[in-house]
Amino acid sequence: MGFVRKWDSSCPRVYDSWHSNGAKWSIQDLPPEDDKKALHLLINYLIPDEPLCSLSKFIDDPESLKCITDIWRECLRQRMTLACYIEEEGEKTLAALNVCIVDDVDERFPTIKVEGEAWKNVFSAMEYVQRKCDPFKYLGCSRILNAFGLVVKKEYRGQKLGSRILSARELLCHPHGIQATSTIFSGPASQISAVRCGFKPISEASLKELAENGLKYPPDENRSIKLMVKSFV
């Protein structure tokens, strides 16, 4: 990818911190030494639970799992991923993360070829909703912060960690001159959270619409994926 953040002595930077029930929480840059932990969370918590991945039986497709893992590694190398940690009794645990990437209009992500039937089904849905409204054209930007997975460990869900991470994107972007962010939200809870954090939908496709366009999803018109954006200017 074209953008690679300079990782220096100021990193990892902390964007938010708070205390709750005797524990200290923080949202910061994901440091390189925690990349393996991040991949473990993504594979073991996001893949089984994310709606498109679950419907595509992603967890049962080794080729898709290998490809998405390679893509996530490429994302992490940008060093723009946000991580949420909980510290209790001196022990710091990775509780949640958002794989963020700087996407360029002239070099769209991912650069790795999409392999595996499940992954192709998921990625095709993402491409479909973005074709309906190009976020670069809508925002008038040549570079935006995109995201490729937000996951919270099950034992830490229900504490609005996702909302805090989404809000931290603006602080992440400012030092790099990035003026907007864009993400496809696939579930109602994440879509509601995004609206509360200032995102607005610019494109939407129901599962029924995806199925009618040749993708392997149930013809459910009550569930949809939404492309949502937030401008920082």
N, C-alpha and C positions, 0 to 999 in steps of 0.2 A: 504494500500500500504506500501511497505517496507520503502521507503524514506519519511521522514518528516523533513522539514527544521526547524532549531532552530530559532525561531522568537525572537530576542533580541532587546536591545536598539539601535542597529545600523540600525534597520528596521523601516519603509520601505526605501530601498536604491534607489537613483535616478541614472538612467543610461544615460539619455540624457535630455537636456533642451534647449529651444530656445524661441525667441520672434518673433511674426508675427502679423502685423496689430493691434498693441496695446495690444495683448494678450500674456500671458506667457504660454508656453507649457512644459510639462514634461512627461517623461516615467520612471516609477518607479514600485516597487513591489505593488501589490494590497493589501491594509491593510484589516484586518478582518472586520472592521466596514463597509466596502463597498461591502461585499460579496452579499448582497441582491440587490444592484444596478447592480452588475455584472450579476447576474442571470436574472434580468429584461432585460438588454441589449441583452443577449444571446437568451432569449425566444422571445422577441419582434422584434429583428432586424436580428439576425443570422438565426433562424429557417425559417422565411418566405423567405429569400433571398438566402441562400446557395443553390447551384444547386441541390445536391443530396436530401437535405431535401425538397426543393420545388417540385421536381419531384415525391417524395415519399408521398406528401401531409401530411407531418409531423405535420403541425399546426392543422390538423383536427383529429389527433389521440391522445386522452387523455392519453392512456396507454404509448405510446411512449414519450409523453411530460413529464410524471411523471418520467419515467425511466431515460431519459437524464438529467433531473434536479437533480435527486439523484446522478448520475455519476458526473455531474459538481460540486456538493457540495463536493464530495469525492476529486475531483481534487483540488479545492480551498483550502482544508485542508492541502495540501502539501506546500502552501504558495510560489509557484513558478510562479504564474500568473503575467504577465506584464500588467500594466495599463497605459493608456495615459490620462492625465488631461489637461484641458484648464482653466486658471484662468483669469477672467475678472472682473474688479471693485471689487476685493476682494472675488469674488465667484468662487469656484473651482468645476468644473464639470467633471464627468467621460465621456470621449468622445469615447474611444476605449479600447479594451483589447484583450489579447491573453491568452487563458487558456493553460498554459504550465504544463507539468508533467514530473517527472523523471521516466522513464520506465526501468525496470530491465529485463534482459534476462530470469531470473528464475521466474519472477512474472510479466507476461504481463498484461497490462491494457486493459480493465477495469476488476476489480475483481467482480463488481456487474453484475448479469445476465442480458443480454439484453432482454427486454420485449417490446412488441408492434410491429405490422406489419411494420409500417413505419420505426421505428428504426432498426428493423432486416434487412430491405432492404438496409438502408444506411450502417449499420455496415458490412453487408456481402460484399458490394462493397469495403469497406476499407480492409477487410480481404483478398479479392481476389487479390487486387493489391500488398499487402504485401507478399502473398504467391509466387508471381512471382519473388520477390527479397527481401530476409530477410534483413532489414536494420542493424540488429546487426551483421550478418555475413559479410555483405558488408563493414561495417565500422570497423569491428574487435574490437567492444566495447561490454562490458557486461552491460553498463548503458548509456543511451542516453536521451537527452531532447526531448520529444515528445510534440505534441500540439493537443488540442481538441476543436478548434474553435477560429477564429480571427474575430472580429466584430468591425465595426466603425459605430457610429450613423450617420444617413443619412445626417444631417446638417453639418457634418464635413468631409464628403467624398470628394475626389479629392485633398487632401492636402498631399498625400503620407504618411499618418500616419501608414499604414500597413507596408511599407518599413522600417520606423524608428523602429517600434516594432520588426520586424524580425532581424534587425541589432543589437538590444539590447540584443538578446538572448545570444550572445557570452559573454558579460559582466556579464549576469546573471549566466552563467555556470561556469566561471572560479573559483570563490571561492569554488565551490563544487566539483572541479575536474572532471567535465563532459566535454568530449572532442568532442562531436558531437551532432547534432540535426537532427531530421527527422520529416517530416510532409507530409500528403496527401493534395495536393492542387487541388481543384475541379473546378476552373473557370479560364479562360484565363488571366484575369487581375491579379489574385493572383499568377498564374504561372509565368507570366512575371516579376512581382515584386520580386518573390523569386529568379529568375535567376540574376536579378540586384543586389541582396543582397548576391550572392555567392553560392546559392543552385544549385544543379545539379540533374536532373531526373535519377532515377535508375530503375524505373518501370512505366508502363503506361497501361491503359485499356480504350478503347473507350466505350461510352454508348452502342453501338451495341454489343461489346464483352460481356459486363455485361448482356445484354438482352439475348444473345445466351447461357449464362451460368445460365439461370433460374431466373434472377433478374428482377424486374419490372421497367424497364427503356425503353425509346423509342430507336429504333434501329438506332441511329444516330452515324455514324462513324466519324463525324467531331468534336464531343465534347468528351473530355476525362478527366479522373482524372490521376494525376501524383504523384507518391511517390518520394519526393525530399529530399536530404540530404545535410548537410554542416558539414565539419570537421574543428575543430579549431586548429589542430596540423599540 
